[in-house]
Amino acid sequence: MSLMIKSWLAILFWAQISIGTSAIPRIRAVENRKQCYRTQALVGWGRHGTVHRAVPSTQPGTIVAVKKVKLPTGSSSKPEVDFLQAFSQTSSYCGVPRLFDLIRSGNSLYMVEQYFEGKPLHYIGDSFERANIEDWENRVMRLLYKVTTIVNLIHEAKYVHGDVKPGNILYDDHDNVMVVDFGSCRKIYPWSMTRLENLPEQREIADTCCFVPPEKHRGLIGYSSDIYSLGKTARWLPGLLRRLHRRVTGSSVFDEVPRLREFIGLTVKESHSERPTAEDLLRHPVFNKERLEYGISAASDQLPPFELSWPSWRSGLQNISPTGVRASSKSAVDGEFWGGW
């Protein structure tokens, strides 16, 4: 979903590292609806649906994100939900959405997720001219290392994200990072190209043309597709300042950021077979600094040391037992809808 930002806080979702329970949210009817989610604001929208900031009625100090999506005709779930449910069976979470609740109402599905105040990654370009270039490059490479670690975890779960771009990568002032919006994700066999059920719509290609891998135009997608999109994302980070920098200095900004330039060269290959895997990237010399600082993370390893700091409402969330519920006749856009924790 191509989320558009309503305020400088940008999109919100969440992603956290462990919440003390491995319960899997399920879609089901609950007659005794104990929980009401009161929506506060529309914070993101796009072709996949809308996102509201909301507050559970029984825990007014807790903020959640409620994503409303349309279910495909004749379907009771979506690959996005399947991925989040599958990932919830693991004992740790690293940079991917935490799913609390699922609510079915007609052909709409409400996904109750953890709220996070972050900015899309392209905002990092705003600090380019204000920072020392070497410091800026080091920060960008640190963020890219974290994103690559998250992508590696997604691939190890046998999923491809399918829509990696700056708007779907969030970071905060402490450089905590998370990858969001799995509306285009697919489960695929390891290291194979999977044919999409339908070719991407022209509108979809137009919205994200800078980041779409060549094979997606032919209706194919694979793990390497995420790598290509990540490389295009890295190339886009200096933003419009690239042109200003060339006019002022007469040189390309990429002449002054050699590690970022090398990362882009590794990932943006026309042939999917020539691109490295996420794990290959994590072990590549381009990430020598970050590897010394963080180490290499994999699904089977210990939690990476850059785990996110818990917000002040952590203890409240630990008391929530994720389960599925069905929405009442009240709509989310009306200001509230019912669930049942």
N, C-alpha and C positions, 0 to 999 in steps of 0.2 A: 504494500500500500504506500503510495507516495504521499506521506504526511506533510501537511503544510502547517506552519507554525502560527498560532494565533497571538502569542506573546513572546517576549524575549526569553522566557523560561523554556520555550521550545517544547518539544515532545516529552513525553514522560512515560514512561514505563518504568523499568526497574530491572533488576537482576541482582541477585544476591547470592551469597555463597552458602548456604545451609540454613535451614530454619527449624531444624529439630524434628521433622516428621517426614516420612516417606509416603504419606497417604496420597492416593491418586484421585484428583477431581474427576467426577463422573457426571454425565448429564442424566438427570432423573427427576421425577416429579416428587415434590414434598408438600403434602397437604398442610402440615403445620408450619407455616412460614414464619420463622422467628426473626428473620433479618430483613431489613429494608435498606437499600442503598439510595442515598439522596445525592443526586448529581449536583455539582456546583458550577461546572463550566465545560463548554466544548473546547477541547484543547488541540484536537487534530482530526483531520479528515482526508479522505482520498478515495480511490476507486475500490478499495477493499472494504471500506466502512468508516466508522467514526470512533473517536476516543473521547470519553468524558472523565473528568476528575470527579470522584464521588467519595462519600463518607458513609460507613456502615452505621445504621441507627443505634446499634448496641455498643458501638465503640466510637464515639464522636471525636476522639483524639487521633483516630487512624484515617489516613487518606489512601485510597486505592484508585487504580485506573480501570475504567470499564470500557472495553472495546466491543462495539457492536458490529457484527458481520452478517452477511447474507449466506445462508447455506445453499449449496448447489441443489438443483431440483432432484428430488428422490434420495438425497443424502442426509444422514443424521450427524455427520461430523465433517471436519476439514483436515487436510494434512498438517496445518498449523497446530490444531488441537492435538492431533495424534503425536506430533513431535514433542509438544510441551508435556503431554501426559507420559510419554515414554521417558523423557528426561527427568521427570519428577520421581522416577523410581531409583535414580542414582542418589548417593549419599551426600553429594556436594553440588553446588551451583556456581558457575563461573561465567558471568557476563551474558546470561541468557534470561529471558523472562521467567518469573516465578508465577505459576498459575494457582490461584486460590479457589476459584469457583467457576462453574459453568451453568448458564441459565438459558433454557430453550423457550422461545415464544414464537409459535408459528414457524416461519422459515428464517427467523432471526436467531442468532446465537450471541449471548452476552458473555464475554470472557472477563472475569474479575482478576486483575493482576496487581502486582505491587507497584506503587507509585514511585517515580524517581524524577527529581528536578535536574535536567541536564540540557546540554546544548548539542545540536547537530555538529558533526565533526568539521564541517566547512567553516565554522566560526573561528577555527584555529588560524585561518588566514588573516583575520583582523589584527592579530598580534605580530604579523610578519615584519612590518616596517618599524614597529616600536621596540622590537627585541633585537639583541645581538643575533646575527644570522646563525652562528654555530649553536647558540642556546636554543634558538627556534627549531633548528633541525634535530637536535637531540630530543627535544620534547615531542616532536612529531614522530620520530623513530620509536620513542618509548610508547606512544599511543598505538602505533602500528604493530609493535610487538605484542601488545596486549590484545589487539583485535585479531591478529594472526593466531594467537593462542586460543581465543574463543572459537574462531573458524575451525581450528584443528579439532576442538572438542565436538563441534557440530558434525564434522566429517567422520569422526570416530564413532559417532552415534548412527552413522550410515544415512545422514541427511545432507542435502545441499540447501543453502539458504535461498539462493535464487534471485536475490535483489539487494546485493551489497552495494551501498552507495553512502555518501556523507550524511544524508538525511536519516539513514537507518543505523547510524553509529552515534551514540551519545557519549559525552564526557562531561565531567564537572570540574570545578576549580581545583580539585585535588587529583585530577587526571584519572579518576575512576572511569572505567570504560564498560560499555555494554552494547551488544548488538541486538536490535529490536526488529519487530515487524516480520514475522515468519509467514505472512500471507502467501508468499510465492514458493515456500519450501517444498521439497519433494524427498521422499525416501528412495534411494537408488542403491544398486548393487555396487560394491567397492570398485572404484577406478574404472567404471564403464560409463559410456555416454547413454543417457536415457532419453527416449523420444517423448516430448511433451504431448499430452492428450490433444491439445490444440495449439496452433501457432499463436505466438503472442499477438495481441491486437496492435494495430498501428498506433493507437493512442498510447498504449503501454510503452512501445518502443520510443515514441516521441518524448514521453515524459522522462525517460531515463536513458536516452540514446548514448550519452557519453560513457555509460557504465555497462552497457549490454555487450556481452561477448559475442563474437562472430557466429558461433555455432547456434546461439539462441535464435538468430534470424532463420535458421534452417530447422527449427523445432527440436533442437537437441540441448541437453543440459547435463552437467557433471560436476564433480568436485572442483575440477580445474576452472569451471566457469566462475566460481566464487573468487578464485585467485586472480583471474583477469579483472574482474570488477573491483577487487581490492587495489590492484595496481592502478587502474584508472582513477579510483578514489584518491590515491596518493598523489597522482599527477595533478589532480584538480585542487589540492589543498591551498596552494598559494593564491588561487582565485584570480580575480581581476588585477591583483597587485603584480602579477607577472608582466603585464603590459606596461604598467607604470615603471617597474624596475628596469625594463629594457629601455624605455624612453629616457630615464634619468641616467642610467649607468652605461647604456650601450651594450650590455651583456645579458645573457639569459640568467634568470634566477637559479636555474638548475646547475649552472656552472659553479655556484657557491654552496650547493648542498649535495656533495658527492655521494653520500650514503643513500639519501632519498632518491637520487638519480639512478643509482645501482639497483635499488629495490624495484623501481618502476621498470627498469630494463629486464629484470628477472621475471616479472609477473605479466607484463603486457606483451604476450606472444600471440601471433595470429593463430598458430596451430596449438590446440589444447594439449597435444602430446608433448610439447616442448616446455610447458609450464611446470614449475616445481610444485610439490605438494605443500600443504601448510606446515607439515612436520619438517620437510626439507628446508623451508624458509627459516623456521625457528633455529635450525642448526647451521644456517649459513653465516659466513663471516660478516655479512652486512649487519647482523644483530649481535656482534661480539660484545659491545658495551652492555646491551640489555640482557644478554644471557649471563654475564657476570653478575648483574644486579638481581635478576629474577630467577635464572635457571630455566630449564626447559620443562614445560608443563604438558602433561598428557592425561587422558581420562583415568589412567591407572596410577598416575603419580599422586603425591600428596598435593594438597591445595596450593595453588600458586601464591607467592607472598604478597601479591598486590590485591588481595581480596578487599572488597568494599567495606567501608566502615558502616556499622549498623546505625540507622537513624534513631532518634529518641524514642520512637514507638515500637522498637523491636520486641519488647516484652509483651506488648499487646498483641502483636501478630503471632507470637508463639502460642498463644492461647486459642488461636483459630484452627479448627479442624476442617481442612478443605473437603467439601462434598459438593455434589451437583444438585441444582434446584431448577425449578421452572418459574419463569416470570409470571407475574399476575397480569391483570388487564391493564394496569397502569404502565405507561411507557417510560423509558429512560429519559426521553426528551421532555416528558411532562414534569420531570423533577424528582421522581423516585420510582423504584420498582423493587419487587420483593424477592428475597432469597431465603435461605434457611440454614445457617451454620449451626 
